[in-house]
Amino acid sequence: MSCPICGEDTVIRFRPFCSKRCADIDLAKWLNGSYAVPSQREENLDTDVTEGETEQSRPH
């Protein structure tokens, strides 16, 4: 199996990566939004607020 970041052979300790560096690079891509999981449905976030619910009525 090869590392999905650099293509080198994987190391059991860091599998599926070859090193901590490549594992950290992958994690950073998830955290900064480079990777994204697509939603199965389209929704309008404005319609998720129920009638009568306002920003003031939400707990802080």
C-alpha positions in Angstrom: 0.0 0.0 0.0 1.3 3.5 -0.8 0.9 6.7 1.1 -2.0 8.8 -0.2 0.1 12.0 0.3 3.5 11.2 -1.1 3.2 7.8 -2.7 5.9 6.1 -0.5 5.4 2.7 1.1 3.3 2.9 4.3 4.6 2.2 7.7 2.4 0.1 10.0 2.7 2.7 12.8 1.3 5.5 10.6 -0.9 3.5 8.2 -2.3 4.4 5.7 0.5 7.0 5.7 4.3 6.6 5.6 5.1 9.0 8.4 3.7 11.4 11.0 4.5 14.2 8.6 2.2 12.9 5.9 -0.5 12.1 8.5 -0.3 15.6 9.8 -0.5 17.0 6.2 -3.7 15.0 5.7 -5.2 16.2 9.0 -4.4 19.8 8.1 -6.2 19.4 4.8 -9.4 18.3 6.6 -9.1 21.1 9.2 -8.6 23.9 6.7 -11.4 22.7 4.4 -9.3 21.4 1.5 -11.2 18.2 1.8 -15.0 18.2 2.1 -17.7 15.5 2.2 -20.6 16.5 -0.1 -24.0 16.6 1.4 -26.7 14.2 0.1 -29.4 16.9 0.2 -29.7 20.5 -0.7 -31.1 22.7 2.0 -31.6 26.4 2.6 -30.1 27.2 6.0 -32.5 30.2 6.3 -35.5 27.9 6.3 -34.1 25.8 9.2 -35.1 28.5 11.7 -38.6 27.8 13.0 -41.2 30.6 13.0 -40.9 32.9 15.9 -37.3 31.8 16.7 -34.9 34.8 16.5 -31.3 35.4 17.3 -32.3 36.9 20.7 -34.3 33.9 21.8 -31.3 31.4 21.4 -29.3 30.6 24.5 -25.8 32.1 24.6 
